[in-house]
Every structure is written in structure tokens, then in C-alpha cells.
Amino acid sequence: MTRVRCKFFSLTETPEDYTIIVDEEGFKELPESEHLSVAEATWLALNVVSGGGSATNSQPIGVTKIAKSVIAPLADHNISVFMLSTYQTDFILVRERDLPMVMHTLSSEFTLLRVINGETVAANSLGVTNGFPQ
């Protein structure tokens, strides 16, 4: 069996439990276990950067500005978010079912980009208008 390395992995340990956040490839590699509970919703990780929009030349905004400029408008639309911060960058996780409304809410203030096969392209190719899929 060929193992696929996931591209997004986070492990958090607390006194009560462990939380593992992985992409789809990583999820497929998790062994089945009666001790493993899986969130009911699929969450998508959004990476917020400033500057030219390319992941190679942009600088992270920082958690203070993220909270002010990204999380607040989403909260105004009752969209739940999950923040995950690393030394290099911050991620905002949103439920997959909320993505159309997230795109609609943020598109008026931000240039939305996505990475496909390592290439950064405009996210308007998701086919979302007015908060609803086309």
C-alpha cells in the first residue's frame, strides 16, 4: 500500500483529549478506532495573507488584523469559524457547507485565491454568487 502524506496536519493535546486536524488524504490514513470521534461537518482551512496574493511573496496578516477584518464579517453573518495559528501563519477553518456564504461575505473586501495543483488562481471559479452555488 502506498502511503500519501497529507498536506495539512495539526495535533493539539489537552489534559482532556487530543485533537487531530488533517486534510482528506490524512483522514483516509487514520486507522479505524472506537476511541476516535469525527466531527460531523467537514471544515476547510483558509489561509489569510496580505500583499500580492501569491503564497510565496505574501506576508501573514497577523491574528489581530485577521480578527478585525475577516472573522468579524463572518460573525455578522452567523458563520462559525475555528482559528488555528502557527508561528508562520494563521488559518481560519470554516464549515464546508458555509463556503458559499463565506465567499460572498469576503469577496467584497478581499481578493480570494485558491491553490490548484500548486498554482494560485482566482477563487471565483468556485461558481458562487450571492452566497449560493450557481
C-alpha positions, 0 to 999 in steps of 0.5 A: 500500500502506498502511503500519501502524506497529507498536506495539512496536519495539526495535533493539539493535546489537552489534559482532556483529549487530543485533537487531530486536524488533517486534510482528506488524504490524512483522514483516509490514513487514520486507522479505524478506532472506537476511541476516535470521534469525527466531527460531523461537518467537514471544515476547510482551512483558509489561509489569510495573507496580505500583499500580492496574493501569491503564497510565496511573496505574501506576508501573514496578516497577523491574528489581530488584523485577521480578527478585525477584518475577516472573522468579524464579517463572518460573525455578522453573518452567523458563520462559525469559524475555528482559528488555528495559528502557527508561528508562520501563519494563521488559518481560519477553518470554516464549515464546508457547507458555509463556503458559499456564504463565506465567499460572498461575505469576503469577496467584497473586501478581499481578493480570494485565491485558491491553490490548484495543483500548486498554482494560485488562481482566482477563487471565483471559479468556485461558481458562487454568487450571492452566497449560493452555488450557481 
